[in-house]
Amino acid sequence: MQLAVKNLAKLYDQKRGLASASFEVDKGELIAIVGHNGAGKSTLLKMLGNWIVPDSGTVMIDGVDLKKRMEVVGKVGFIPEDPNLFDFFSVEYNLKLFAALSCVPMSRVEDILGDFNLLFFRRSKVQALSKGLKQRVSIARALLADPALLILDEPTSGLDFEMTREIYRLLNAMHAAGKTIIFTSHRPEEIKNLATRIMVLHQGRLVFDGSPQEYFQSEIHEELYAS
Amino acid sequence: MMRNILILALNDLAISFKNKTFLLILFIPLFVFLTLNLVDETGVEASRINIGLVRQETLDPAIIASISAAENLVEVTWVETPEEGILLLKERKIDGVLTRNDEAPGSLALLVLKRDSINTLAIMQTFSALQKTAEGAGPDWITGIDSVHQGGIQRETLPMWILMLILLIGFIILPAQVAEEKEKKLLLALLQTPITEVQWLTAKLLLGVLLILAAVLFLHVLGQFGAVHFFDYFAILLAGSFCFSAFGIFLGFLCRNQATARTLGVIFYLPHLLPSAMADVSQQFNAIAPLLPSYQLYKPLQSILLENASLSELTFDWVYLVLLGSLMMWFSYLLLKRRWLM
């Protein structure tokens, strides 16, 4: 087991946040977490990405507590919904900065630029890129340190159809390369043929955890997305 | 068209309320009002001056009698030697030291901290009035003025400009930069790499110190101000830039966005700058200023640049600055660990 989440909770008020969640993730899984806005998806992922401190509960990655940030930092790549890049610098600068901080050889930046079709944009300032391209740079940056677990919060949010397909193609490629991937979506139909496992959050609680086939045959899908 | 302009203006107003900019609209006039009141209340006539007299010096008995009779205007502090008087002067415990003026027998020489100050003016006016009361027409008793502060008026204002630069970088620039990194989630992105919180804080601190030192150096080059006691001067600048950079980083952590950081920065900047910078022209400010961290930097800067003091005489000040800076860094570390307002 690569990831073990136990009684993880973070409540902003009585209704918002994650009330409690426990689950385990094996290596190589591609998990989609679905739920309406405010269901607790982003809160869960931000806690897994060490962005926010939980109220209670534990997260173990390869048997190491997530609180020991320096021991797990290279194992997890977190990609937020809004790409958090240094806008006023170029794509190449952003990647090189993070490569330097992650003690990754600069040749890795060249590889990543090629892998993500970013060679043409390497000198472009990030602020001049479309959201889809920024998202691509953001994913590329997360992969610099070659983390085994990738966490993506709403990776297709605000993207057009073509860009959404491009992101899902990237997710598939990374999954095929052996990465464990967890991502959120509030459009379950889109990830029907992508995820190997679906988890549903509703009002801060995990209400479903199973295969895509089980999910689409279940009443949960009808109840949450009937309209 | 007017309707749209009105809606946009109202929206801008709502934004200024939301990001606390409106606080400055209240704070700045209130602060200026209080400042003006403090300056006005210390009129030259209203103030009671404190004069040091050297016990060994034999002054004209008529002058001594006049001073003693005017105890509501002049408070006398007896010192054993002129050096003891200078020490009290530097500690702001007396306003001036009166000695015999050997160049003009029968008259007095006045030693003050700063020649062009409200205290010097008050002493001259008071003694001129005492002389007129005692002798009627005739020459003034005080015929010579010496100042402890060295250099011209430009050099005398140098500590104030340096304080202004340090506070500007510490309270305005650094909090905004920290808040921007928080607002755009850049700090969280950086913490996805194997850097530690302490490394990030140290880098920010280093930035603040370097910006301050570069600004001060630039000021010296432009104004062609030479440094006195270079090591002591550099050390106190280092302690001050450490303290106020750490302070600024902490303020940045208290804010969710840049606009709030700017507002908070101004709220800290003005009360730290003005009382210290105006301590020499207002006794009220002179009383308030020592309570502020900025004064613990301003006073040593003055002492080193204008009074030839050395760091060993300013131990309390630099230890205070280093301790306060360290405390601020510790608070920032705790907030960063808690991912406060991120």
Interface residues (C-beta under 8 A of the other chain):
Chain A: G49 N50 W51 I52 V53 R69 M70 V73 G74 V76 G77 F78 P80 D82 N84 L85 F86 D87 F98 L101 S102 C103 R141 A142 A145
Chain B: K184 K185 L186 L188 A189 L190 L191 Q192 T193 P194 I195 T196 R338 R339 M342
